[in-house]
Amino acid sequence: MMQRAMYIGSAASLVLLILLCVAWELVLAPLRPGGSWLVLKVIPLLLPLRGVLKRDLYTMQWSSMLILLYFAEGIVRGTSDQGPSAMLGWAEVALTCIFFTCTILYLRPFKKAAKKLAQQAIRKASK
């Protein structure tokens, strides 16, 4: 049950982050009126989307590191921008924190199982 909730949190926060980034740079608070080329920052988020939706463990592992770039951007823009852009920066921080936390908690049982299997193999090989 908890694992399912963590998966849903990961997938939903990634999709919401993609939507936020597109809306932010095209409509809500673009750098230039009419939209900005900064919307292309969403492309790296699209790369892990399929794997996260399919619960691919490897994709979820590396995407939890990729998301930290968006965390950093959110912190910078949340503290340096004014008005709506600052609020959107903090929303980006919140979504990245949700994704990171949910993904790590989702992966934890798989990592424990892999570690246990490796320890058993080492014991078996040393006999």
N, C-alpha and C positions, 0 to 999 in steps of 0.2 A: 504494500500500500504506500509506504513512504517512498520507495524507489519510483513508483509510478508518478507520485506527486513531484518528485525532483526532476523527472524527465519532462513532465508537463511545464514545470517552471523554467527549465532550460530552453525548451523549444519555444514557448510563448515569449519569453524575454528576448530571445534572438529575433523572432519575427517582429516584435514591437520595436526593437532597436533599429531594425532595417527601416520600418515605416517611419519612425521618428526622424532618422537621418535624412530620408528623402523629403519628408514634409518640412523639416527644419530648413534645408538648403534651397528648397524650391518655393515654399509658400510662407511658412511661419516667421522666419527671421533670416532671410538670405543676406549674404554679404552685399549683393547688388540687387536693385529692384528687378523683378522678373525672374530671379533665380540665379544660381551660382554654379560654377563648375565644381565647387567643393562637394556637390552631390555625388561625385564619383567616389567619395570615401566609402560609399556603401558597397562597392564591388568586392572588397575583401570579405565582407560579412556574408555575401552570397555564396562564396566558395564552400564554407562548411554547412550551409543550410540543409542540403540534401542529406548529408551524413548524420547531422544532428536529428533530423526528422526520422531517419531510419535507425537511430540509436547505435550508430557505428562507434565503438569504443575509441578507436584510434582518432577518428575525427573529433570526437568530443574532447579528447585529451589535448590535441594541439589547438583547438578552437578556444579552450579555456586560457591559453597563453595569448592568442591573438586578441582576445577581448580586452586585454590589459592596455592595448594601444588606445582603445576607445575610452577606457577609464581615464587614462592620462589626458586625452583631449577634453573630456567632460570636465575634469578638474580645472584645466587651464581656462577653458571658455566660461566655466561657472564662476571663476574668481576674477577673470579679466574683462569679460564682456559686460554690457549693460542691458537692462530691460529684458525682453523676452528671450533673447539669446542666452543670457545667464541662467535663466530658469530652465531652458532646454538643455543646457550643459549639465545642470544638476539632475535632470531627468535621465540623461545619458549615463551619468554616474550610477544612479539607482538601478537602471536596467542592467548595466554591466556587472554590478555587484550581485544582483539576483541571478544572472546567468552563471557567473563564476561559482557562487556558492552552491547553487542547485546542481551544476555539472560535477563539481568535486564530490558532493554528497551522493550523486547518482553513481559515480565511478568507484567510490570507496569499497563497496562489497566485491566488485570485480577485481580490484587491486589486492584485497585481502586474500581472495581465493587463489589468485595467481601466485602470490607470495607463498601460501601454504603448499601449493602444488610444487613449486620450485624447491622448497625445503624438503618435501617428501622425496623428490627425485635425487637430491643431494644425499640424503640419508641412505637411499636405496643403492646409489652408486658407490658409497663408501663401504658398504658391507662386503 
